[in-house]
Amino acid sequence: MNLMTFAAAAVVSGLAAGSAMAQPGGTPPTPEQRQARFVAADANKDGKLDKAEFVSSLPERAQAMADQIWSSRVDQDGDGFVTKEQFMALRMGQGPGGGR
């Protein structure tokens, strides 16, 4: 895994955690926290995130890598959006196929 891919994977694994990323001991956010973050990012409430909605959910420090993250880890099927199920899998550090 090259450094850029590793960095993108690290950002994705911390996506949409908001303040949950700062929990003591590096505790990952709960599924409920991840779900709430998805709902908050879904501005048009269509049950999926387009690229702009997804990017708005990223921490500021990840904004520069947004295009690479979107194309390499998030929208792997190229359909232009990520469903809640895909988002939740990303939050667990898994891609759509279930692998890391």
C-alpha distances in whole Angstrom, upper triangle without the diagonal:
4,7,8,6,6,10,11,10,12,15,15,15,18,19,23,24,26,28,27,24,26,28,28,26,23,24,23,25,27,27,30,29,26,29,31,28,28,31,32,29,31,33,35,35,34,32,29,27,27,24,27,27,24,23,26,25,22,23,24,21,19,21,20,16,18,18,14,14,17,16,13,13,17,19,17,20,22,25,25,25,23,26,26,25,22,22,23,20,17,19,18,15,15,15,18,17,17,14,11
4,6,5,6,9,10,11,12,14,15,16,18,20,23,24,26,28,27,24,26,28,29,27,24,26,24,26,29,29,32,30,27,30,32,29,28,32,32,29,31,33,35,36,35,33,29,27,27,24,26,27,23,22,26,24,21,22,22,19,17,19,17,14,17,17,13,14,17,16,13,14,18,20,18,22,22,26,25,25,24,27,28,27,23,23,24,22,19,21,21,17,18,17,20,20,20,17,14
4,5,5,6,9,10,10,12,14,15,17,18,22,22,24,26,25,21,23,26,27,25,22,24,22,25,27,28,31,28,26,29,30,27,27,31,30,28,30,32,34,35,34,32,29,27,26,23,25,26,22,21,24,23,19,19,19,16,15,17,15,12,15,16,13,13,17,16,13,14,18,20,19,23,23,26,25,26,24,27,28,27,24,23,24,22,19,20,20,17,18,18,21,22,22,19,15
4,5,5,6,8,10,11,12,14,15,16,20,21,22,24,24,21,23,26,27,25,22,24,22,24,27,27,29,27,24,27,28,25,25,28,28,25,27,29,31,32,31,30,26,23,23,20,21,23,19,18,21,20,17,17,17,14,12,14,12,9,12,12,9,10,13,13,11,12,15,17,17,20,20,23,22,22,21,25,25,25,22,21,22,21,17,18,19,16,17,17,20,21,21,18,15
4,5,5,6,9,10,10,12,14,15,19,20,22,24,23,20,23,25,26,25,21,23,21,22,25,24,27,25,22,25,27,24,23,27,27,24,26,28,30,30,30,28,24,22,21,19,21,22,18,17,20,19,16,17,18,16,13,15,14,10,12,12,9,8,12,11,8,9,12,15,14,18,18,21,20,20,19,22,23,22,19,18,20,17,14,16,17,13,14,13,16,17,17,15,12
4,5,5,6,9,10,10,12,14,18,18,20,22,21,18,20,22,23,21,18,20,18,20,23,23,26,24,21,24,26,23,23,27,27,24,26,29,31,31,31,28,25,23,23,21,23,23,19,18,21,19,16,17,18,15,13,16,15,12,14,15,12,11,14,14,11,11,14,17,16,20,21,24,23,22,21,23,23,22,19,18,19,17,14,15,15,12,13,14,17,18,17,14,11
4,5,5,6,9,10,11,12,16,16,18,20,19,16,18,21,22,21,17,19,17,19,22,23,25,23,20,23,24,21,21,25,24,22,25,27,29,30,29,27,24,22,22,19,20,21,17,16,18,17,13,13,14,11,9,12,12,9,11,13,10,9,13,14,12,11,14,17,17,21,21,24,22,22,20,23,23,23,19,18,19,18,14,15,16,13,15,15,18,20,19,17,13
4,5,5,6,9,10,10,14,15,17,19,19,16,19,21,23,22,18,20,17,18,21,21,23,21,18,21,22,19,19,22,22,19,21,24,26,26,26,24,21,18,18,15,17,18,14,13,16,14,11,12,14,11,8,11,11,7,9,10,7,6,9,10,8,8,10,13,14,17,17,20,18,18,16,19,20,20,16,15,16,15,12,13,14,11,13,12,15,17,17,15,12
4,5,5,6,9,10,13,14,17,19,18,15,18,20,22,20,16,17,15,16,19,19,21,19,16,19,21,18,18,22,22,20,22,24,27,26,26,24,21,18,19,17,19,19,15,15,17,15,13,14,16,14,11,14,14,11,12,13,10,8,11,12,9,7,10,13,13,17,18,20,19,18,16,18,18,18,14,13,14,12,9,10,11,8,9,10,13,15,14,12,9
4,5,5,6,9,12,12,14,16,15,12,15,16,18,17,13,15,12,14,17,18,20,18,16,19,20,18,18,22,21,20,22,25,27,27,27,25,22,20,21,18,20,19,16,15,17,15,12,12,14,12,10,13,14,11,13,15,13,10,13,15,13,11,13,16,17,20,21,23,22,20,18,20,19,19,16,15,15,14,11,10,11,8,11,13,16,18,16,14,11
4,5,5,6,9,10,12,14,14,11,14,16,18,18,14,15,13,14,17,17,19,17,14,17,18,15,16,19,18,16,19,21,24,24,24,22,20,17,18,15,16,16,12,12,13,11,8,8,11,9,7,10,11,9,10,12,11,8,11,14,12,10,11,15,16,20,20,21,20,18,16,18,18,18,16,13,14,14,10,10,12,10,13,13,16,19,18,16,13
4,5,5,8,10,12,15,14,12,15,17,20,19,15,16,12,13,15,15,17,15,12,15,16,13,13,17,17,15,17,20,22,22,22,19,17,14,15,14,15,14,11,11,13,11,9,10,13,12,9,12,13,10,10,12,11,7,9,12,10,8,8,12,13,16,17,18,17,15,13,15,14,14,12,9,11,10,7,7,9,7,9,10,13,15,14,14,11
4,6,9,9,12,14,12,10,14,15,17,16,12,12,9,10,13,13,16,14,11,14,16,14,14,18,18,16,19,22,24,23,23,21,18,17,18,17,19,17,14,14,16,13,11,12,15,14,12,15,16,14,14,16,14,11,13,15,13,10,11,15,15,19,20,21,20,18,15,16,15,15,12,10,10,9,6,5,6,5,8,10,13,15,13,13,10
4,7,6,9,11,9,7,10,12,15,14,10,11,8,9,12,13,15,12,10,13,14,12,13,16,16,15,18,20,23,23,23,21,19,17,18,17,18,16,13,13,14,11,9,9,12,12,10,13,15,14,13,16,15,12,14,17,16,13,13,17,18,21,22,23,21,19,16,17,16,16,15,11,11,12,9,7,9,8,12,14,16,19,17,16,14
4,5,8,11,10,9,12,14,17,17,14,14,11,10,12,12,14,11,9,12,12,9,10,13,13,11,14,17,19,19,20,17,15,13,15,14,14,12,9,10,10,7,6,7,11,11,9,11,14,12,11,14,14,10,12,15,14,12,11,14,16,19,19,20,18,16,13,14,13,14,12,9,10,11,8,6,10,10,12,13,15,18,17,17,15
4,5,9,9,9,12,14,17,18,15,14,11,9,11,11,12,9,7,9,9,6,7,10,9,8,12,14,17,17,18,16,14,12,14,14,14,11,9,10,9,5,6,7,11,12,11,12,16,15,13,16,17,13,14,17,17,14,13,16,18,21,21,21,19,16,13,14,12,14,13,9,10,12,10,8,12,12,15,16,17,20,19,20,18
4,6,5,5,9,10,14,15,11,11,8,6,9,10,11,7,6,10,9,7,10,12,11,11,15,17,20,19,21,18,17,16,18,17,17,15,12,13,12,9,9,9,12,13,13,15,18,17,16,19,19,16,17,20,20,17,16,19,21,24,24,24,22,19,17,17,14,16,15,12,11,13,12,8,11,13,15,17,19,22,20,20,18
4,5,6,8,10,14,16,13,13,11,9,12,13,13,9,9,12,11,8,11,13,11,11,15,17,20,20,22,20,19,17,19,18,17,15,13,13,12,8,8,7,11,12,12,14,17,17,16,20,20,17,18,22,22,19,18,21,24,26,26,26,24,21,19,19,17,19,18,15,15,17,15,12,15,16,19,20,22,25,24,24,22
4,5,5,7,11,13,11,11,11,9,12,14,13,10,11,14,12,10,14,16,14,15,18,20,23,22,25,23,22,20,23,22,21,18,17,17,15,12,12,10,13,14,15,17,20,20,20,23,24,21,22,25,25,22,21,25,27,30,30,30,27,24,22,22,20,22,21,18,17,19,18,14,17,18,21,23,25,28,26,26,24
4,5,5,9,11,9,8,7,5,8,11,11,8,9,12,11,10,13,15,14,15,19,21,24,23,25,22,22,20,23,22,22,19,17,18,17,13,13,12,15,16,16,19,22,21,20,24,24,20,22,25,24,21,20,24,26,28,29,29,27,24,21,21,18,20,20,16,15,17,16,12,14,15,19,21,23,25,23,23,21
4,6,9,10,7,7,7,7,10,13,14,10,11,14,14,12,15,17,16,17,20,22,25,24,26,24,23,21,23,22,22,19,17,17,16,13,12,10,13,13,14,17,19,18,18,22,21,18,20,23,22,19,19,23,25,27,28,29,27,24,21,22,19,20,20,16,15,17,15,11,13,14,17,20,22,25,22,22,19
4,6,8,7,8,9,9,13,16,16,13,14,17,16,15,18,20,19,19,23,24,28,27,29,27,26,24,26,25,24,22,20,20,19,16,15,12,15,15,16,19,21,21,21,25,24,21,24,27,26,23,23,26,28,31,32,32,30,27,25,25,23,24,23,20,19,20,19,15,16,17,21,23,26,28,26,25,23
4,6,6,6,8,8,11,14,15,12,14,17,16,16,19,21,20,21,24,26,29,28,30,28,27,25,28,27,27,24,22,22,21,18,17,15,18,18,19,22,24,24,24,27,27,24,26,29,28,25,24,28,30,32,33,34,32,29,26,26,23,24,24,21,19,20,19,16,16,18,21,24,26,28,26,25,23
4,5,6,10,11,14,17,18,15,17,21,20,19,22,24,23,25,28,30,33,32,34,31,30,29,32,31,30,28,26,26,25,22,21,18,21,20,22,25,27,26,27,30,29,26,29,31,30,27,27,31,32,35,36,37,35,32,29,29,27,27,27,24,22,23,22,18,18,20,23,26,29,30,27,27,24
4,5,9,12,14,18,19,17,18,21,22,21,24,26,25,26,29,31,35,33,35,32,31,30,32,31,31,29,26,26,26,23,21,19,22,21,22,25,27,26,27,30,29,26,28,31,29,26,27,30,31,34,36,37,35,32,29,30,27,27,26,24,22,22,21,18,17,18,21,25,28,29,26,25,22
4,6,9,12,15,17,15,15,19,19,18,20,23,23,23,26,28,32,30,32,29,28,26,28,27,28,26,23,23,23,19,18,16,19,18,18,22,24,22,23,26,25,22,24,27,25,22,23,27,28,31,32,33,31,29,26,26,24,24,23,20,18,19,17,14,14,15,18,21,24,26,23,22,19
4,6,9,12,14,12,13,16,17,16,19,21,21,22,25,27,30,29,30,27,26,25,28,27,28,25,23,23,23,19,18,17,21,20,20,23,25,24,24,27,26,23,25,27,26,22,23,26,27,30,31,32,31,28,25,24,22,21,21,19,16,17,16,13,12,14,17,20,23,24,21,21,19
4,6,9,11,10,10,13,14,13,15,18,18,19,21,24,27,25,27,23,22,22,24,24,24,22,19,20,20,16,16,15,19,18,18,21,23,22,21,24,23,20,21,24,22,19,19,23,24,26,28,28,27,24,21,21,18,18,18,15,13,13,13,9,9,11,14,17,19,21,18,18,16
4,7,8,6,6,10,11,10,12,15,15,16,18,21,24,22,24,21,20,19,22,22,23,20,17,19,18,14,15,15,18,19,18,21,23,22,21,24,23,20,21,24,23,19,19,22,23,26,27,27,26,23,19,19,16,16,16,13,11,13,12,9,9,12,15,17,19,21,19,19,18
4,5,5,6,9,10,11,13,14,15,17,19,22,24,22,23,20,20,20,23,24,24,21,19,21,20,16,17,18,21,22,21,23,26,25,23,26,26,22,23,26,24,21,20,23,24,26,28,27,26,23,19,18,15,15,16,13,10,13,13,10,10,13,15,18,19,21,18,20,18
4,5,5,6,9,10,10,12,14,15,17,20,22,19,20,17,17,17,21,22,23,19,17,20,20,16,17,18,22,23,22,24,26,25,23,25,25,21,21,24,23,19,18,21,22,23,25,25,24,20,17,15,11,11,13,11,8,10,11,8,9,12,14,16,17,19,16,18,18
4,5,5,6,9,10,11,12,14,15,18,20,18,19,16,17,17,21,22,23,19,18,20,19,16,18,19,22,24,23,24,28,26,24,27,27,23,23,26,26,22,20,22,24,26,27,26,25,21,18,16,12,13,15,13,10,13,14,11,12,16,17,19,20,22,20,22,21
4,5,5,6,9,10,11,12,14,17,20,18,19,16,17,17,20,21,21,17,16,18,17,13,15,15,19,20,20,21,25,23,22,24,25,21,21,24,24,21,19,22,24,25,26,26,24,21,18,16,13,14,15,12,10,14,14,10,12,15,17,19,20,23,20,22,21
4,5,5,6,9,10,11,12,16,18,16,17,14,14,14,17,18,18,15,13,15,15,11,13,14,18,19,17,19,22,21,19,21,21,18,18,21,21,17,15,18,20,22,23,22,21,17,14,13,10,11,12,9,7,10,10,7,9,12,14,16,16,19,17,19,18
4,5,5,6,9,10,11,14,16,13,14,11,12,12,16,18,18,14,13,16,15,12,15,17,20,22,20,21,24,23,20,23,23,20,19,22,22,19,16,18,20,21,23,21,20,16,13,11,8,10,11,9,7,11,12,10,12,15,16,17,17,20,18,20,20
4,5,5,6,9,10,13,15,13,15,12,13,13,17,18,18,14,14,16,14,11,14,16,19,21,20,21,24,23,21,24,24,21,20,24,24,21,18,20,23,24,25,23,21,18,15,14,11,13,15,12,11,14,15,12,15,17,19,20,20,23,22,24,23
4,5,5,6,9,11,14,13,15,12,12,11,14,15,15,11,10,12,11,8,10,12,15,17,16,17,20,20,17,20,21,18,17,21,21,18,16,18,21,22,22,21,19,16,14,13,10,13,14,10,10,14,13,10,14,16,17,18,19,22,21,22,21
4,5,5,6,10,12,10,11,9,8,8,11,13,13,9,9,12,11,8,11,14,17,19,17,17,21,19,17,19,20,16,15,19,19,16,13,15,18,19,19,18,16,13,10,9,7,10,11,7,8,12,11,10,13,15,16,16,16,20,19,21,20
4,6,5,8,10,8,10,8,9,9,13,15,14,10,11,14,12,10,14,16,19,22,20,20,23,22,19,22,23,20,18,22,23,20,17,18,21,22,22,20,18,14,12,11,9,12,13,11,11,15,15,14,17,19,20,20,19,23,22,24,24
4,6,7,10,9,12,11,11,10,13,14,13,9,10,12,10,8,12,14,16,19,18,18,21,21,18,21,23,20,18,22,23,21,18,19,22,23,23,21,19,16,14,14,12,15,16,13,14,17,16,15,18,20,21,22,22,25,25,26,25
4,6,9,9,11,10,9,7,10,11,9,6,7,9,7,6,10,12,14,17,16,15,18,18,15,17,19,16,15,18,20,18,15,16,19,20,20,18,15,12,11,12,11,14,14,11,13,16,15,14,18,19,20,20,20,23,23,25,24
4,6,5,7,7,6,6,8,11,10,6,8,11,10,9,13,16,18,21,19,18,21,20,17,18,21,18,16,19,21,19,15,16,19,19,19,16,14,11,10,10,10,13,14,11,14,17,16,16,19,20,21,20,19,23,23,25,25
4,6,8,9,9,8,10,12,10,7,10,12,10,11,14,17,18,21,20,18,21,21,18,19,22,20,18,21,23,21,18,18,22,22,21,18,15,13,13,13,13,17,17,15,17,20,19,19,23,24,24,23,23,27,27,29,28
4,6,8,9,9,10,12,11,9,12,14,13,14,17,20,22,25,23,21,24,24,20,21,24,22,19,22,24,23,19,18,22,22,20,17,15,13,14,13,14,17,18,16,19,21,21,21,24,26,26,24,23,27,28,30,30
4,6,8,9,11,14,13,10,13,16,14,14,18,21,23,26,24,22,26,25,21,23,25,22,20,22,25,23,19,19,22,21,21,18,16,13,13,12,11,15,16,15,17,20,20,20,23,24,24,23,22,26,26,28,28
4,6,8,10,13,14,11,13,16,16,16,19,22,24,27,24,23,26,25,21,22,24,22,19,21,23,21,18,17,20,19,18,15,13,11,11,10,10,14,15,14,16,19,19,20,23,24,23,22,20,24,24,27,27
4,7,10,13,14,11,12,16,16,15,18,21,24,26,23,23,26,24,21,21,23,20,18,20,22,19,16,15,18,17,17,14,13,10,9,7,7,10,11,11,13,15,16,17,19,21,20,19,17,21,21,24,24
4,7,10,11,9,9,13,13,13,15,19,21,23,20,20,22,21,17,18,19,17,14,16,18,16,12,11,15,14,14,11,10,6,6,4,6,9,9,9,11,14,14,15,18,19,18,16,15,18,19,22,22
4,6,8,5,6,9,10,10,12,16,18,20,17,16,19,17,14,14,16,14,11,14,16,14,10,10,14,14,13,11,9,5,5,6,8,11,10,9,12,14,13,14,17,18,17,16,15,19,20,21,21
4,6,5,6,9,10,11,13,17,18,20,17,15,17,16,12,12,15,13,10,12,15,14,10,9,13,13,11,9,6,4,7,9,11,14,12,11,15,16,15,16,20,20,19,17,16,20,21,23,22
4,5,5,6,9,10,11,14,15,17,14,12,14,13,9,9,11,10,7,10,13,12,9,9,12,13,11,10,7,6,8,11,13,16,13,12,16,17,15,16,20,19,19,17,17,20,21,22,21
4,5,5,6,9,10,13,14,16,14,11,13,13,10,10,14,12,10,13,16,15,12,12,16,17,15,14,10,10,11,14,15,18,16,14,18,19,17,18,21,21,22,20,20,24,25,25,24
4,5,5,7,9,13,14,16,14,12,15,15,11,13,15,13,11,14,17,15,12,13,16,17,16,15,11,9,10,12,12,16,14,12,15,17,15,16,19,20,20,19,19,23,23,24,23
4,5,5,7,11,12,14,11,11,13,12,9,11,13,10,8,12,14,12,9,10,14,15,14,14,11,9,8,11,11,14,12,9,13,14,12,13,16,16,17,16,16,20,20,21,20
4,5,5,9,9,11,9,7,10,10,6,9,11,9,8,12,14,13,11,12,15,17,16,16,13,11,11,14,15,17,15,12,16,17,14,14,18,17,19,17,18,22,22,23,21
4,6,8,9,12,10,8,12,12,10,12,15,13,12,16,17,16,14,15,19,21,19,19,15,13,13,15,15,18,17,14,16,19,16,16,19,19,21,20,21,25,25,25,24
4,7,9,12,10,10,13,13,10,13,15,12,12,16,17,15,13,15,18,20,19,19,16,14,12,14,13,16,15,11,13,16,13,12,16,16,18,18,19,23,22,23,21
4,6,8,6,7,10,10,8,11,13,10,11,14,15,13,12,15,18,20,19,20,17,15,14,16,16,18,16,12,14,16,13,12,16,15,17,17,19,22,22,22,20
4,5,5,7,10,11,10,14,15,12,14,17,18,16,15,18,21,24,23,24,21,19,18,20,19,21,19,15,17,18,15,14,17,17,19,20,22,25,24,24,21
4,5,5,8,10,10,14,15,14,15,18,19,18,17,20,23,25,24,25,22,21,20,22,22,24,22,19,20,22,18,17,21,20,22,23,25,28,27,27,24
4,6,7,8,10,13,14,13,15,18,18,17,17,20,22,25,25,26,23,22,21,24,23,25,22,19,21,22,18,17,20,19,21,22,24,27,26,25,22
4,6,5,6,10,10,9,11,14,14,13,14,16,18,22,21,22,19,19,18,20,20,22,19,16,18,19,15,15,18,16,19,18,21,24,23,22,19
4,5,5,8,10,9,11,14,15,15,14,16,19,22,20,21,18,18,17,20,21,23,20,17,20,21,17,17,20,19,21,20,22,25,25,25,22
4,6,8,9,10,11,13,14,15,15,17,19,22,20,22,19,19,20,23,24,25,22,20,23,23,19,20,22,20,22,21,23,26,26,25,23
4,6,6,6,9,10,11,11,12,14,16,19,18,20,17,17,17,21,21,23,19,17,20,20,16,17,20,17,19,18,20,22,23,22,19
4,6,5,6,9,10,10,10,12,14,17,15,17,14,14,14,17,18,20,17,15,18,18,15,16,19,17,18,17,18,21,22,21,19
4,5,5,6,8,10,10,10,12,15,13,15,12,13,14,18,20,21,17,16,20,19,16,18,21,18,19,17,18,21,22,21,20
4,5,5,6,8,9,10,11,14,13,16,14,15,15,18,20,21,17,16,19,18,15,17,19,16,17,15,17,19,20,19,17
4,6,5,5,6,9,10,13,13,15,13,13,12,16,17,17,14,13,15,15,11,13,15,13,14,12,14,17,17,16,14
4,6,6,5,6,8,11,10,11,9,9,9,13,15,16,12,11,15,14,11,14,16,15,14,12,13,16,17,17,16
4,6,6,6,6,9,8,11,10,11,11,15,17,17,14,14,17,16,13,16,18,16,15,12,13,15,17,17,16
4,6,7,6,10,10,13,13,13,13,16,18,17,14,14,16,15,12,15,16,14,13,10,12,13,15,14,13
4,6,6,10,11,13,13,12,10,13,15,14,10,10,13,11,8,11,13,10,9,7,9,11,12,11,10
4,6,9,9,10,10,8,7,10,11,12,8,8,11,10,7,10,13,11,10,8,8,12,13,13,12
4,6,5,7,6,6,6,10,12,12,9,10,13,12,11,14,16,15,13,10,9,12,14,15,15
4,5,8,9,10,9,12,14,14,10,12,15,13,11,15,16,14,12,9,8,10,13,13,13
4,6,8,9,9,11,15,14,11,13,16,14,14,17,19,17,15,11,9,11,14,15,16
4,6,8,9,12,16,16,13,14,18,17,16,19,21,19,17,14,12,14,17,18,19
4,6,8,10,14,15,12,14,17,17,16,19,21,21,18,15,13,16,18,20,21
4,7,10,14,15,12,13,17,17,16,18,21,20,19,16,14,18,20,21,21
4,7,10,12,9,10,14,14,13,16,18,18,17,14,13,16,18,20,20
4,7,8,6,6,10,10,10,12,15,15,14,11,10,14,15,17,17
4,5,5,6,9,10,11,12,14,15,14,12,10,14,15,17,18
4,5,5,6,9,10,10,12,14,13,13,12,15,15,17,18
4,5,5,6,9,10,11,13,11,11,9,12,11,14,16
4,5,5,6,9,10,11,9,8,6,10,10,12,13
4,5,5,6,9,10,9,9,9,13,12,14,14
4,5,5,7,9,9,10,10,13,11,13,13
4,5,5,7,5,6,7,9,7,10,10
4,5,5,5,6,8,10,9,10,9
4,5,7,9,11,14,12,12,11
4,6,9,11,12,9,10,9
4,7,10,11,9,8,6
4,7,7,5,5,5
4,5,5,6,6
4,5,8,9
4,6,9
4,7
4
